[in-house]
């Protein structure tokens, strides 16, 4: 049996911190130390959730005949994996009914473009939308993205099965994040972000945990926070 060492209480770890900043008051340091203990507990909770996620039993086998058009031609679902055994698929809200793509999705993907080459060292990352590939590539070039791999969901079959289309019978887009695995030749669904309007807390927009958007992570560290009336735009 693997021995798991007992964790030092977060308050004790916080008390070991010797960082002090010019002109800070005793009140500030007491409050900051208390906050540091909470931040340590948050870090530990994030790791516990990640461990629980990794321990999920096998998900449903992917049986749909999904077809995509990429920048280099057509491919099936297995083709999205490339040479990897795990695939992360982000469903981009940029269907043919939209004049322009979703600003929130675009903000997220702009940040991810800078990380795409790093992500690709371990897993495949695919961005799927229902607009024609020519339209997706045109916006990719406009935005200056270099490393994201974009794919058109040719018949919307994937988007429909994996909750990237309104579930109320409409044809609107929904952002979705799904993770798939390929083990011994079998492709299975592993995990999906399932936090939406139904699970949102009062006064908050629907959000996952941890939040996927670096934008919100940065703003959460400021006194202004996220605010309640500001969202990213395609242009400023």
C-alpha positions in Angstrom: 0.0 0.0 0.0 1.3 3.4 -0.9 1.9 5.6 2.1 0.3 9.0 1.8 1.9 11.5 4.2 -0.4 13.6 6.3 -0.8 17.1 5.2 0.4 19.9 7.4 -2.6 22.1 8.4 -3.1 25.0 6.1 -3.0 27.5 8.9 0.4 26.2 9.9 1.7 26.5 6.4 0.4 30.0 6.1 2.1 30.9 9.3 5.4 29.9 7.9 5.2 32.5 5.2 7.7 35.3 5.8 6.8 37.6 2.9 6.2 41.2 4.1 5.6 44.2 1.9 6.6 47.8 2.4 4.3 49.8 4.8 1.8 47.0 5.3 -0.2 47.1 8.5 -0.7 44.5 11.1 -4.3 44.3 10.2 -3.4 43.6 6.6 -0.9 40.9 7.5 -3.4 39.1 9.8 -6.1 39.2 7.0 -3.6 38.1 4.4 -2.4 35.2 6.4 -6.0 34.0 7.0 -6.6 34.3 3.2 -3.4 32.4 2.5 -4.6 29.5 4.5 -7.8 29.5 2.5 -5.8 29.6 -0.7 -3.8 26.6 0.4 -7.1 24.8 1.1 -8.4 25.8 -2.3 -5.3 24.4 -4.0 -5.7 21.1 -2.1 -9.4 20.9 -3.0 -8.6 21.5 -6.7 -6.2 18.6 -6.6 -8.7 16.4 -4.8 -11.3 17.2 -7.6 -8.7 16.5 -10.3 -7.8 13.1 -8.7 -11.5 12.2 -8.5 -11.9 13.2 -12.1 -9.0 11.0 -13.2 -10.6 8.1 -11.3 -13.8 8.1 -13.3 -14.9 4.8 -14.6 -14.9 4.3 -18.4 -17.4 6.6 -20.2 -19.6 5.8 -23.1 -18.1 4.4 -26.3 -18.2 6.9 -29.2 -20.3 5.2 -31.8 -21.4 8.1 -34.0 -20.1 8.4 -37.6 -18.8 12.0 -37.0 -17.3 13.8 -40.0 -15.2 17.0 -39.9 -13.5 19.3 -42.4 -10.1 20.5 -41.2 -7.7 23.0 -42.7 -5.9 20.0 -44.4 -9.0 18.2 -45.6 -11.7 15.8 -44.3 -11.3 13.4 -41.4 -13.3 11.3 -39.0 -13.5 11.5 -35.3 -10.5 9.2 -34.8 -8.5 11.6 -37.0 -8.9 14.4 -34.4 -6.7 12.4 -32.1 -3.7 12.5 -34.4 -1.1 10.4 -32.6 -2.4 11.1 -29.1 -4.4 8.9 -26.8 -6.5 11.7 -25.3 -8.5 14.4 -27.1 -9.9 17.6 -25.8 -12.6 19.1 -27.9 -13.9 22.7 -27.4 -17.2 23.5 -29.2 -16.9 27.0 -30.4 -20.1 29.1 -30.7 -19.6 30.1 -34.3 -22.4 28.4 -36.2 -23.5 29.5 -39.7 -26.4 31.5 -38.3 -24.0 33.9 -36.6 -22.7 37.0 -38.3 -19.7 36.9 -35.9 -18.4 34.4 -33.4 -19.2 34.5 -29.6 -16.9 37.1 -28.0 -16.5 35.0 -24.8 -15.5 31.9 -26.7 -13.1 34.0 -28.8 -11.5 35.5 -25.6 -10.9 32.0 -24.3 -9.5 30.6 -27.5 -7.2 33.6 -27.9 -5.6 32.6 -24.6 -5.5 28.9 -25.5 -3.8 29.7 -28.8 -0.8 30.7 -26.8 -0.8 27.4 -25.0 -1.8 25.1 -27.8 1.7 24.0 -28.7 2.4 23.1 -25.0 -0.9 21.2 -24.7 -0.1 19.3 -27.9 2.9 17.8 -26.2 0.5 15.6 -24.0 -2.9 15.6 -25.6 -4.7 16.5 -28.8 -6.7 19.8 -28.7 -9.4 20.4 -31.3 -11.8 23.4 -31.8 -15.0 22.4 -33.5 -17.7 24.8 -34.9 -20.6 24.4 -37.3 -19.5 27.1 -39.8 -17.7 26.0 -43.0 -14.0 25.6 -42.6 -13.3 28.6 -44.9 -15.2 30.8 -42.5 -13.4 29.5 -39.5 -10.0 29.9 -41.1 -10.8 33.4 -42.2 -11.6 34.4 -38.6 -8.5 32.5 -37.3 -6.4 34.6 -39.6 -8.2 37.8 -38.6 -7.6 37.1 -35.0 -4.0 36.1 -35.5 -4.3 32.6 -34.1 -1.4 30.4 -35.1 -1.5 27.0 -33.3 -5.2 26.2 -32.7 -6.6 23.4 -34.9 -10.0 24.3 -36.1 -12.6 21.8 -37.6 -16.0 22.3 -39.2 -18.7 19.9 -37.9 -20.0 19.1 -41.4 -23.5 17.8 -40.5 -23.7 19.0 -36.9 -24.0 15.4 -35.7 -21.1 15.7 -33.2 -22.4 19.0 -31.9 -25.9 17.6 -31.4 -24.8 14.5 -29.5 -22.3 16.3 -27.3 -24.4 19.3 -26.2 -23.1 22.0 -28.5 -26.5 22.9 -29.8 -29.5 24.2 -27.8 -31.3 21.4 -26.1 -34.7 23.1 -26.4 -35.1 22.2 -30.0 -33.5 25.4 -31.4 -30.5 25.7 -33.6 -28.4 28.0 -31.4 -24.9 27.3 -30.4 -23.7 26.2 -26.9 -20.1 26.2 -25.7 -19.1 22.7 -24.7 -15.9 21.1 -23.5 -15.5 17.3 -23.9 -12.6 15.0 -23.2 -12.2 11.6 -25.0 -9.8 8.8 -24.7 -8.5 6.2 -27.1 -7.4 3.0 -25.4 -6.8 -0.3 -27.1 -8.5 1.0 -30.2 -11.7 2.0 -28.4 -12.7 5.7 -28.2 -14.7 6.7 -25.2 -16.1 9.8 -23.7 -14.1 10.6 -20.5 -15.4 13.9 -19.1 -17.5 16.9 -20.0 -18.1 20.3 -18.4 -21.6 19.9 -16.9 -22.0 23.1 -14.9 -24.5 25.4 -16.6 -27.5 27.6 -15.7 -29.1 24.9 -13.6 -26.0 24.7 -11.3 -25.1 28.4 -11.2 -25.1 30.2 -7.8 -27.2 33.3 -7.3 -25.7 36.4 -8.8 -23.1 34.5 -10.9 -22.9 33.6 -14.5 -22.6 29.9 -15.2 -19.0 28.9 -14.8 -16.9 25.8 -14.4 -14.4 25.1 -11.7 -11.6 25.7 -12.2 -12.6 28.4 -14.7 -11.3 27.8 -18.2 -10.6 31.4 -18.9 -7.3 33.0 -17.8 -9.1 36.4 -18.1 -11.3 35.6 -15.1 -8.5 34.1 -13.1 -6.6 37.4 -13.5 -9.6 39.6 -12.7 -10.4 37.4 -9.6 -7.1 38.6 -8.1 -8.0 42.3 -8.3 -10.2 44.5 -6.1 -12.6 45.1 -9.1 -13.1 41.4 -9.7 -15.1 40.2 -12.7 -17.8 42.8 -12.2 -21.4 42.2 -13.2 -21.8 44.2 -16.4 -18.6 43.7 -18.4 -17.8 40.9 -20.9 -15.2 40.5 -23.6 -15.8 42.0 -27.0 -14.4 41.1 -30.4 -13.1 44.7 -30.8 -12.5 47.6 -28.5 
